[in-house]
Amino acid sequence: MFIKEIIIDNFKCFEGRFRLELNEELNILVGDNEAGKSTILEAIHLALSGWIYGKYLTTELTQSLFNIQVVKNYIKSLETENSLAPPRILIELFFEIEDDSLKALFEGNGNSLKRKACGIQFIISFNGKYQEEYNFLLGDTDGIGSLPIEYYDFSWSSFARDDRLTPKTIPFKSSLIDSANNRYKSGSDVYISRIIRDFLSDEQKVKISQAHRKLKDSFAENVVIKEVNEKMQQEEISDKKVELSVDMSTKTAWETSITTYLDDIPFSYIGGGEQCLVKTKLALSHKKSQEANILLLEEPENHLSHAKLNKLIKYIKDSHEKKQIIVSTHSSFVANKLGLGSLILLNTDTKTNKRNEIRTKDLDGETKKYFEKLCWF
């Protein structure tokens, strides 16, 4: 099974419809900044999981997900007699599924092309049940300066027009790996903490939580801590009891208060290249990635030397042959090592601001040779 085509409409940098055919195994997206490489990865992951920026869309549904020009055109139209309908985001994934019984569940013409195909449709759109309330706002003399995002919802449906679809019922699972995404909280790298958590069994998680709870007890019994806590009570800072302790407010508190070490050095203090390598390999190895049949890698070359990058690329190629891999990169070394035959060049038309693509097969022989030589410089 693999994704053979994606359609993106009005999502982030993509104004209007953008279509991209994908290779069954490896896809290497290259292009200038803002060409849409990362957005394609985000769109696939969002349509398959409902997650973006590491959180479920319910908490991340903002106007910034919509193409800015489309939003401006809509708001400007509200000042005219021929106002536009509130814009929507559409992401369609066209599947290739060998199992006929499974294929039948997703096959139909319920897609924007109105053709018989197998796949899913993900839509973020204005909920019509709020139309009367929104009309009242439109009548406000101050006017509308932004999208009425509070009236927007999102939903999935299959091309067979089954609108009961959820990420759990979609047979494709994606794993989005952005090794350069550093999010720190209480001294711990949340990204790597989450990956390591996914390695653990439920029994191991309980044992770690219990050990963390014992840490609170031993901390409280420390002579110095007792002395400090007693002093704070004497100072009458509050009518309530004030004391230093270990955070146990949630059952997963250990995830953000325990730090990963490499050779006795906190993970957040080791070199960026080593962080990148460890995060990517851990993410590719943990059970969620192994269950996923779509791997989305965001610029794996970040902070890596050629030697370590070569090691990582070999690992990707050797360990994940049965998965569809989509990589975004700025590195000619990555493109060359993974295979120029899988290259997809993305660029922006300066006149229309629309994104388009060029395949390696469309290049002449001399241009191909040029790109092959780039990785050595």
N, C-alpha and C positions, 0 to 999 in steps of 0.2 A: 504494500500500500504506500502511496505517496501523494503529495499535493502536486498536481500538474499545472495548475494555473491559479493566479490570484488577481482579483479585481479590487482596487481601492478607490473610494469616491469620497472626496472632501475631508480626508483624514490628514491632519497636520499639514505637511508641505505639499500634499497632492490636491491641487485644485481641479475639480472635475474628475473624470474617470481615468484611471491608470490600469493597464493590463500587463501582466508579466507571466510568461510561461516559465516553468521551472524544470530543471533536470531531475531525473528520478533519484540520483544519488547525491552528487556534489554540486553546489552552486556557490560561486564566489562573486559577491557584489563589490564592485569597485567604483569609485567616482569621487568628485570633489566634495568638500564639506557642503551640507545642505542639499545634496543630490537626492537624498531619500533612502539611503542604505539602512540606517537604523530604524527608520519609520516602517520599512517593509518587515523587518524582524518583529517590531512591536505589533504591527497589524496582525501578523500570523498568530503570534502568541496571544493577543487579545481575543481574536476570534475563536481560538481553541480553548482558552482557559478563563477568559473574563478578567484577567489580571493585567495591570499596567503599573509601571514604576514600583513593582514589588508589593502592590496592594490590589485588593479587589476593586473593580471599577466603581462600585457604589460609593466609595469614599474618594474617588479620584476623578469623578465626572465633572469636568470643567470646560469652559469655553475654549481653553488653550488646545484642546484636542481637535478642534475644528480648524479648517483652513482659514487663515486670517482674511484673505481676500473675499472668500465666500461670505464670511460673517459681515464684512464691511458692505458688500453689495446688498445683503439682506436688510441691514439697518438703514442704509440709504434709501432703499425702496419703500420703507415705511412712511417716508415723507411724501410719497407720490400716491396717485390714485390706483396704480397698478402694483401694489405691494406683493412681494414674493412670499411663498410659504416658508416657514422656518426651515433652515437647512438641516440635512441629516447626514450622518456618516454611514457609509455602506462598505462592508468588507465581505467579499465572497471567496470561498476556497473551493476549487474544483478538484475532486478526488479521483484517483485511480484505485479501485478496489477489485481484487480478484474474486473474492467470495461472493457468489451471485445472491445469496440470501441476505447478506449484509448490504450489498450494493443496492438492492431493491428498496431498502429503508431510506436511502438518500438520493434516489434517482427520480428526476422529474424535470419540469420546465419552470419551476418556481425560482428563477434567477433573473437578473437584470437583462440577460441576453435572450430570454424567453426560448431557450433551446434545451432539448433533452440532455441532461448531464447529471453527474453524481457529485453532490457537495452540500455545503451549508452556506447560509446567509446570516451575517451578523449586522444588526442595525442599531444605531443610536439615533433616536428621533423624538420629536415633540409628541407628547401624549394628548390626543384629541379631546379627552375628557376634561381637560383644563382650558378648552378654547374660550368658554364664556368668561372665565376669570381673567384669562389673558387679554381678551377684548377690552375688558374694563381697564386694564393697565395701559393698553394702547391708546385709550382715550384720555389718558393723563396729559395735561398740557406740557409737562416737562419732557415727554417723549421717552423712547426706549433707546438706551445707549449700549446695550449688550444683549446677548442671547438670553432668553428666559430659561436658563439651564435647569432651574428648579422644577420645570414642567417637562423635563426630558426623561425618557426611560430607554432601556436597551433590551434587546431580545434576540433569540436565535430561532432559526427555522431551517428545515432541510429543503433541498430542491424538490422533495416529494410533498412539500407544503405542510410538514408536521411542525407546528409552532410550540410543541411541548418540549422541544429540544433543550438540553442543558449541557454544560461541559462534560458532565459525567457520562452522558449517553453518546458523546462523539467518540468514534473509535480511534481518533488520532490524538496523541498526547505530545505536547511540546515542552522543551526545556530551554529557556532563554538564559544564556550565560554571558554576563558582562563582567569580566574579571577586574576591570578598572573601577567598578562602582563601589567606592569605599563609603560605608555608612558606619560611623562610630557612635556608640552609646555606652556610657559608663565605662569607658576604657576598653570596650570589647568590640571587635569588628562583627557587626550583626550578620553580615553576608556569610562569613566563614562559620560563625556560630550556628547559623541555620543549616548550612551544609553538613556540618559535623552532627548536628541533632538528627538529621535525616539518616545518618549512618546507624544510629542507635536503635536497639530494640526497645519496646515499651518497658520491659523489665529493667534494662540498663538506665533508662530515663528516670524511673522511680528510685533506683538506688542512688543515682547522682543527686536527685532532689533531696533524698534523706540525708546524704553526706553533707549537702549544703546547709540543711537545717541544723545539723550538729555543729557546723561552723558558727552559726549564730549563737548557740548555747555556749560554746567555748570562748567566743569573743566577749560575750556578756560577763563571763566569769573571770576574765583577765583583770589582774589587780589594777592596772593603769586605767582601764575602761571604767571599772567600778568607781575609782577615785574621781574621774572626770564627771561621770553621771551624778555622783553625790554632790559635787560642787555646783553643777547646773541646777540641782534642786534647791540648794541653799541660796542661790542667786534670785530665786523666785521669778524666773523668766516668764512663766505662765502658771495659770491655776492647774493646768494639766501636767502630767508627768512628762518631762523632757529627757531624752536619753539617746546616746549613740547606739546604733545597732546595725545588723546586716539586713538588707532589704529582703523580706520574705512575703511581700504583698501578693504575689501570684505564684502558682505552682510551677511556673517556668522561669522564675526569677533568676535561677542559676545561669540561664542562657546569656544574660547581659552582664552578669557580675563576675563570671569566670572567663578568664582570658586564655587564648590558645598561645602556646610557646613553641618556638623552634630553636633547639640548642640553647635553652635557657634564656632566650630573648623573646619578649612579647611580640606576637605576630605583627602588630601595628608598627613595630620599630624595625622590622627587617626590610631589606631592599625591595623596591617596587617590582622589580623583575621576578624575584622569588615569590612575592605575594601573588603576582599574576599567574605564575606557573602552578603554584599550590592550589589556588582557588579554582582554576580551570580544570585541573586533573581531578580534584575532589568533586567538583560539580558534575563532571562527565562520568564519574564512577559511582556516585550515590544512586540509590534505588530509583529515585524519580526519573533520573536521566536514562537509566537502563530500561525503565518501563516505557519511556517516551520513544516514539519512532521519528520525531522531528527534532533535530538539534539546531539551535539558533545561536551562533557565536558572534559576539560583538567585538570586533577588532582584537583578536587574540595576540597581536604583536605588541600590545602596550607594554612598555618598559623592558622588553626582552631583547637580549643580545641575539645575534644570528645563531650561535651555538644552541642556546636554550630554546629559541624559536623553532629551530630545526627539530629538536627533540620533541617539542610539543606537537608539531605538525605530524611527525611520524607516529606519535601516540594516537592522534585523532584518526589518521588513516588506517592504522593497524587494528584499533580497538572498536571501531564503529562502522564496519563495512555494510551492515544490514540496515543502516538508518539513512534517512534523507538529511543531509547536512547543508545548512545555509549560513555562509560566513560573510560578514562585512569586513572590509579591510582597506587600508591605505598602502599596504606593503606589497611591492612587486615581488619580494622574496616569497611571501605567503602565496600569492597567486601562482608563481612559477612552480613552487614545490608541490602545491596541491593539484595543479594541472591547469594550463591555460585553456584547455578545451572546455572547462566548466565556467569560464569567465563571462560575467555579465557587466558591461560597462554602462553606468547610469550617468546621464547628464541633463542639464536644464536648458531648454530653448530660451535664449535671451529675449526674444521678441514676445513669446506667449507665456513665458514662465512655467510652461508645462514640462513634466519629466518624461524622458524617453530613454530607450535602451539600444545598445549595439552589442551584437554577439561576436565572439571571436571568429566564428565561421564567416562573418561578413567582412573581415579585414583581409587586406591583400597580404601576400607573402612577406614583403619587406617590413610591413607594420608588425606582423607577428614576431619576426626576428628581433625587432627593436624592443618589444616588451619582454622577450625571453632574456635579453641581455641586461635589462634593467636591474635584476636582482643581484648582480655582481658589483653594483656600484653603491 
